[in-house]
Every structure is written in structure tokens, then in C-alpha cells.
Amino acid sequence: MRISKAALLVVIALTVPILVELRTVLAWVNVELTVLESAVLGMTMILAILIWALWPQNGRGDPSRSG
């Protein structure tokens, strides 16, 4: 894992206010997002964060090998 479980939880928790504010900012520039679209965007962001966090640091499938 690239970051600790507690840090991962904090990063995921911080995506919620970012999504809410993103929806507000986009509304200012006449881009309307429905609640469903916001939820899909949020789940996509969380999935990307999880993939990044769980991907091995050395880029290989076996995290025990460092060569």
C-alpha cells in the first residue's frame, strides 16, 4: 500500500466536500450536474484513489520483490 489506511480514509473523506463544491462551481459556469452524475463522478474519483493507493509501489504484482 502506498499510504496508511488512516490516511486513505482521510483522503476519501475529503473527496465529499470537494464534490459538493465542484458541483457548485460548475453551476456558476452553467454546467448542471444531476445528483446521479455527481454520485457517479464521486465513485469514479474514489475508485481512482483506491486503485492508486492499493497499487504496489514498485509497479509489479509482487510487492515483496524490489528488483
C-alpha positions as a Python dict, from the first residue, in 0.01 Angstrom:
ca = {
    (1, 'M'): (0, 0, 0),
    (2, 'R'): (126, 345, -84),
    (3, 'I'): (-31, 523, 215),
    (4, 'S'): (-160, 414, 553),
    (5, 'K'): (-520, 305, 599),
    (6, 'A'): (-594, 606, 816),
    (7, 'A'): (-456, 848, 557),
    (8, 'L'): (-657, 673, 286),
    (9, 'L'): (-972, 719, 493),
    (10, 'V'): (-898, 1088, 535),
    (11, 'V'): (-836, 1135, 161),
    (12, 'I'): (-1162, 960, 75),
    (13, 'A'): (-1350, 1166, 334),
    (14, 'L'): (-1211, 1487, 182),
    (15, 'T'): (-1348, 1397, -161),
    (16, 'V'): (-1706, 1454, -40),
    (17, 'P'): (-1676, 1829, 19),
    (18, 'I'): (-1469, 1860, -298),
    (19, 'L'): (-1753, 1701, -496),
    (20, 'V'): (-2013, 1929, -339),
    (21, 'E'): (-1808, 2239, -412),
    (22, 'L'): (-1727, 2117, -763),
    (23, 'R'): (-2098, 2088, -836),
    (24, 'T'): (-2148, 2443, -707),
    (25, 'V'): (-1860, 2585, -912),
    (26, 'L'): (-1982, 2411, -1226),
    (27, 'A'): (-2329, 2558, -1171),
    (28, 'W'): (-2173, 2907, -1181),
    (29, 'V'): (-2047, 2838, -1533),
    (30, 'N'): (-2384, 2692, -1644),
    (31, 'V'): (-2282, 2326, -1626),
    (32, 'E'): (-2559, 2146, -1442),
    (33, 'L'): (-2486, 1810, -1282),
    (34, 'T'): (-2764, 1590, -1152),
    (35, 'V'): (-2729, 1411, -822),
    (36, 'L'): (-2676, 1083, -1009),
    (37, 'E'): (-2399, 1234, -1221),
    (38, 'S'): (-2235, 1373, -908),
    (39, 'A'): (-2255, 1032, -743),
    (40, 'V'): (-2100, 861, -1045),
    (41, 'L'): (-1823, 1122, -1055),
    (42, 'G'): (-1762, 1072, -683),
    (43, 'M'): (-1747, 694, -712),
    (44, 'T'): (-1506, 729, -1005),
    (45, 'M'): (-1281, 957, -800),
    (46, 'I'): (-1288, 722, -501),
    (47, 'L'): (-1216, 422, -725),
    (48, 'A'): (-918, 602, -879),
    (49, 'I'): (-785, 688, -532),
    (50, 'L'): (-826, 326, -418),
    (51, 'I'): (-652, 190, -727),
    (52, 'W'): (-363, 431, -676),
    (53, 'A'): (-338, 352, -304),
    (54, 'L'): (-351, -25, -344),
    (55, 'W'): (-118, -46, -646),
    (56, 'P'): (227, -178, -548),
    (57, 'Q'): (493, 91, -522),
    (58, 'N'): (743, -86, -742),
    (59, 'G'): (487, -127, -1024),
    (60, 'R'): (491, -505, -1021),
    (61, 'G'): (239, -756, -897),
    (62, 'D'): (471, -894, -628),
    (63, 'P'): (536, -624, -366),
    (64, 'S'): (796, -838, -186),
    (65, 'R'): (1041, -821, -476),
    (66, 'S'): (1231, -499, -518),
    (67, 'G'): (1442, -575, -819),
}
